[in-house]
Amino acid sequence: MARHFLSILDLPKDDARKVLLRAKQLKDGDVRTKLLDGKTVILIFEKASTRTRVSFEVAVRHLGGSTVFLTPNESQLGRNEPLKDTARVLSRYADALVVRTFGQEKLDTLVQWGSIPVVNALTDEHHPCQVMSDVLTMHERTPELCSLKVGWIGDGNNMAHSWIEAAARFGFELTLACPSGYTPDLGILAKAREQGARIVLTEDPQLAARGADYLNTDVWASMGQEAEQLRREAAFEGFQLNDALMALAKPTCKVMHCLPAHRGEEITDEVFEANADTIFDEAENRLHMQKAILEWVFGAL
């Protein structure tokens, strides 16, 4: 049976730790294996991408495999072919699918009707590869993750959901500060808490920043939400990562951002540049983490 990575909770706790440590080993040793020698991974991207596409393509090549990149304009995906038919056809051509799309239900359909591993490269509900890379970035600086207080300031979006699940797997304390009407899915939050996650949900960004070891944010309007930009700017007033919020965090606090960043909106240029080393380490870590995730879905971990 194929092993899939659709959200961080697909990783049992022991496996989550193994994937994290393997990503660190791959980064430190520049280890290249032939796990995917002779194998092909199809990247299906319905959303534009820089870091996700490049890091996955390079990751597959480092593991000895090859990739095929598909968008709706280049395939029958844009002509309303049933996704269950696409899943069955591609399962006969390739060895895994890496999918960046809108609804999580599309991944569920690919899993149900296909017979090869499916990796979530981003949906509207989850962004697990990114947050696993963020956890690696923290682990490099603070190996004892369970001792950390992490703050999320901004939209209760796919990134927030994956941070919630990461808290359940790695044991750090997480405080999410989201404006009214932009809170994360309460079902995802409840499931993580049932699994032991220490999570506080608030509308006060100062509470999330106070005493934090790491602070994290994302754009106020993600892809597909451009028409909401002005309304979101009004709702997110006071949720900018700036010097005032940073003054409430620990002096050693680091800021992370999944990129691209809209400087002057969710984060000031000053705060971004003061944390640029961390942010671009975070971006680099996509490559190493995605190699480890691919090793996991192919059963090598």
C-alpha angles and dihedrals in degrees: 000000000000118000115226134197107205099141138001091260088066084076114078110225094258091049092047088057092047092051091048094050092044091053089052090049091050090051096046096045101031084228115188119191133182094231091128097038106146092007129117127212118198116213111207109191121180090165127059116258144178109170098030096050097043095043093050094046091049092043092055091048092049087055091052099256137115133233139218116202119210133183127179090257091057099046146032088273086088093050099060099258106165109264091225088062092049089051093054094045096047091047087064093051106039144031102231142003125225108195132193109183147128115262122042088221089074090064090048089054092050090050093047097049103028130072102211132077118282121206122196108230090175138322132176088262104043142018100185101159091055095049093045086055089049090052088052088053090054093043091056090058101030113023093185097073095174089066094061133102110209124190127203115197119187140021121018088229137135091297091052090050092053091047088053090054092045089056088057092051102040104031103232121141112254128197117187119198110192130162119252109279093023101075123134124263107288092213091058089047093050093049092052092048090050087058093053103269116158102220134160120193117200143154091223114093090192089063091054092048098045110106093349122160092197132018124198136188143165138203115294094230116037127198109304093024098082092116088061095054099110094042091049093048089058093046094048097049106133093025096093117123100236140143092280093059093041089056088064094054126078113286088245093051116138126206124221130193128180092216157255092089125202099212112210092030117060093001135021121239089240094056092043094052093044087058099034094117091057094043094051092044084055090053092048091050090065087076096051096041093049091054089053092047091051089050089052096050090049091052099249093124 
